[in-house]
């Protein structure tokens, strides 16, 4: 392969690839360690950019393949006592492979492939660059979406604690109403307050001014509030759950305001 045609085909960083190729020829070895920073940052995108599509797809699916191996292979081969050690060792081996071995030998892998083909590679194009960016962006977006969904799930679980306690106060308030034919006033409000410690909820109690059971969430939800409001109707109480200043998506659908009708 002509060095100049190789340099043109490599595009950016062509000189570095040529120097590594010369080292390989001088040492008479195919696999020489180096360091490819692009492969370290995102090997899947780098493989695609360099038109090594098979390696790119393999690298993209490697976490799923590893998960399959952990779930089925390691559990079948290793007893229960050594399971934790085996899982940790497999995880460490994967990280070392992706973030140490692969960047060290990425240049050699690329150049060894060119040697086998015996011709200069086609230079990266706008399409390969777009594909590489997509392979970088899509998994990142999926990871972000998964993390956001997990955070939302945890917040809903925290709100469920306050909602359960607030719902439990409806019965004593309804009994008070049946006995007195009115809702509790300021003098009776203390009787309808949860006094025990809660993990994620700052307070739950009757608010006579709002005529509602008000739950105030803890610091992780910035003290957001929701209420179960009481409405006197035909000699009974009708209850309505709704947010005050808590994000509606943190509450179940039955506690959210109805969506506006499109016109």
C-alpha positions in Angstrom: 0.0 0.0 0.0 1.4 3.4 -1.0 2.0 5.6 2.0 0.6 8.7 0.4 -2.6 7.0 -0.7 -2.9 5.6 2.8 -2.4 9.1 4.3 -5.2 10.5 2.1 -7.5 7.6 2.9 -7.0 7.9 6.6 -8.1 11.5 6.6 -7.5 13.3 9.9 -4.7 11.7 12.0 -3.4 10.0 8.9 0.2 10.7 10.1 -0.4 8.9 13.4 -1.7 5.8 11.6 1.2 5.7 9.2 3.7 6.0 12.1 2.0 3.1 13.8 2.0 1.1 10.5 5.7 1.8 10.1 6.3 0.5 13.7 4.5 -2.7 12.9 6.6 -3.2 9.8 9.9 -2.4 11.6 9.1 -4.8 14.5 7.7 -7.5 12.2 4.6 -7.7 14.4 1.0 -7.1 13.8 -0.1 -6.3 17.3 1.7 -3.4 18.9 0.3 -1.3 21.8 -0.5 2.3 21.2 -3.3 4.5 22.4 -6.3 5.6 20.4 -8.2 8.3 22.4 -11.3 8.2 20.1 -11.6 4.4 20.7 -11.3 5.1 24.5 -14.0 7.7 24.4 -16.5 5.8 22.3 -15.2 2.7 20.5 -18.6 2.0 18.8 -18.6 5.3 17.1 -14.9 5.1 16.2 -15.4 1.7 14.6 -18.3 3.0 12.5 -16.4 6.1 11.4 -13.5 3.9 10.2 -16.0 1.7 8.3 -15.5 -1.3 10.6 -19.2 -1.9 10.8 -19.1 -5.5 12.1 -16.9 -4.5 15.0 -19.1 -1.4 15.7 -22.2 -3.5 16.0 -20.5 -6.1 18.1 -19.2 -3.4 20.4 -22.8 -1.9 20.6 -24.3 -5.2 21.6 -21.5 -6.3 23.9 -23.2 -5.1 27.1 -26.3 -7.2 26.2 -24.2 -10.2 25.4 -22.3 -9.7 28.7 -25.6 -9.5 30.6 -26.8 -12.7 28.9 -23.5 -14.4 29.9 -23.8 -13.2 33.5 -27.5 -14.3 33.8 -27.1 -17.7 32.2 -23.4 -18.6 31.9 -22.0 -17.5 35.2 -25.0 -18.7 37.2 -24.7 -22.1 35.6 -20.9 -22.5 36.1 -20.5 -20.9 39.5 -22.0 -22.0 42.8 -24.0 -19.5 44.9 -21.1 -18.7 47.3 -18.8 -17.6 44.5 -21.5 -15.8 42.5 -20.7 -12.3 43.8 -16.9 -12.7 43.1 -17.6 -14.1 39.6 -20.0 -11.3 38.7 -17.5 -8.7 39.9 -14.6 -10.3 38.0 -16.7 -10.5 34.8 -17.6 -6.8 35.1 -14.0 -5.7 35.8 -12.8 -7.8 32.8 -15.4 -6.2 30.5 -14.4 -2.7 31.6 -10.7 -3.5 31.2 -11.4 -4.8 27.7 -13.4 -1.8 26.6 -11.4 1.0 28.2 -7.8 -0.4 28.3 -7.2 -3.2 25.8 -9.3 -1.9 23.0 -7.8 1.7 23.0 -4.3 0.1 23.3 -4.8 -2.1 20.2 -7.4 -0.2 18.2 -4.8 1.1 15.7 -3.3 -2.4 15.3 -6.7 -3.9 14.8 -7.5 -1.3 12.1 -4.2 -1.6 10.3 -4.3 -5.4 10.5 -7.6 -5.4 8.7 -6.2 -3.1 5.9 -3.3 -5.5 5.6 -5.6 -8.4 5.0 -7.5 -6.5 2.4 -4.3 -5.3 0.7 -5.8 -2.0 -0.4 -6.1 1.6 0.9 -9.4 2.2 2.8 -12.0 4.5 1.6 -11.8 7.8 3.6 -14.5 8.5 6.2 -17.4 10.3 4.7 -20.2 12.5 5.9 -22.4 9.4 6.1 -20.0 7.5 8.3 -19.6 10.6 10.5 -23.4 10.9 10.9 -23.6 7.2 11.6 -20.9 7.4 14.3 -22.6 10.4 15.9 -25.9 8.5 15.9 -24.3 5.5 17.6 -22.9 7.9 20.2 -26.1 9.9 20.7 -28.7 7.1 20.7 -27.2 5.0 23.6 -26.5 8.2 25.5 -30.1 9.3 25.1 -31.4 5.8 26.1 -29.2 5.9 29.2 -30.5 9.4 30.0 -34.1 8.3 29.5 -33.6 5.2 31.7 -32.0 7.3 34.5 -34.9 9.8 34.2 -37.5 7.1 34.4 -35.8 5.5 37.4 -35.7 8.9 39.2 -39.4 9.5 38.4 -40.2 6.0 39.6 -38.4 6.6 42.9 -40.2 10.0 43.4 -43.6 8.4 42.8 -42.7 5.7 45.4 -41.9 8.5 47.9 -45.1 10.3 47.1 -47.0 7.0 47.6 -46.0 7.0 51.2 -47.6 10.5 51.8 -50.6 9.5 49.8 -51.3 6.4 51.8 -51.1 8.3 55.1 -53.3 11.1 53.8 -55.9 8.6 52.6 -56.0 7.0 56.0 -57.1 10.3 57.6 -60.3 10.3 55.6 -62.0 7.9 57.8 -61.6 9.8 61.1 -62.6 13.0 59.4 -65.7 11.4 57.9 -66.6 10.0 61.4 -66.2 13.5 62.8 -68.5 14.9 60.1 -71.2 12.3 60.8 -71.1 13.1 64.5 -71.0 16.9 64.2 -72.4 17.6 60.7 -69.5 19.8 59.9 -65.8 19.6 59.0 -63.1 20.0 61.6 -62.2 23.6 62.4 -58.9 25.1 63.6 -59.5 23.9 67.2 -59.9 20.2 66.1 -57.2 20.2 63.4 -54.5 18.8 65.7 -56.6 15.6 66.2 -56.3 14.8 62.5 -52.6 15.0 62.0 -50.2 12.1 61.5 -47.7 12.2 64.4 -45.3 9.4 63.5 -42.0 9.8 61.7 -42.2 9.2 57.9 -39.3 8.5 55.6 -40.1 10.7 52.7 -42.9 12.9 53.9 -42.5 16.0 56.1 -46.1 16.2 57.4 -49.6 15.1 56.8 -52.6 16.7 58.4 -56.0 18.4 58.2 -55.9 22.0 57.0 -59.2 23.7 58.0 -58.6 26.7 55.8 -58.2 24.6 52.7 -60.8 22.0 53.9 -58.4 19.4 52.9 -55.9 16.8 54.1 -52.6 18.3 53.0 -49.4 16.3 52.6 -46.0 18.1 52.5 -43.2 16.0 50.9 -39.6 15.9 52.2 -36.6 17.7 50.9 -36.0 15.4 48.0 -39.2 16.6 46.5 -38.5 20.2 47.6 -41.4 20.2 50.0 -44.0 19.8 47.3 -47.6 19.6 48.5 -50.7 17.8 47.4 -54.1 17.5 49.1 -57.2 15.4 49.4 -59.9 18.0 49.5 -63.3 17.5 51.2 -66.5 18.8 49.7 -69.8 18.6 51.5 -72.5 17.1 49.3 -75.9 15.8 50.1 -75.0 15.3 53.8 -71.8 13.4 53.0 -68.2 14.2 52.1 -66.8 13.8 48.5 -63.0 13.6 48.3 -60.9 15.0 45.5 -57.1 14.3 45.3 -55.1 17.0 43.5 -51.6 18.6 43.5 -51.0 22.0 45.2 -47.4 22.8 44.1 -46.2 19.2 43.6 -45.5 18.2 40.0 -48.6 16.4 38.8 -46.6 13.5 37.2 -45.5 12.5 40.7 -49.1 11.6 41.6 -51.2 8.7 40.3 -53.6 9.6 37.4 -56.5 9.7 39.9 -54.9 12.7 41.6 -54.0 14.7 38.5 -56.1 17.5 37.1 -58.0 16.6 33.9 -56.3 17.4 30.7 -57.8 20.4 28.8 -60.2 19.4 26.0 -58.7 20.3 22.6 -60.9 22.5 20.5 
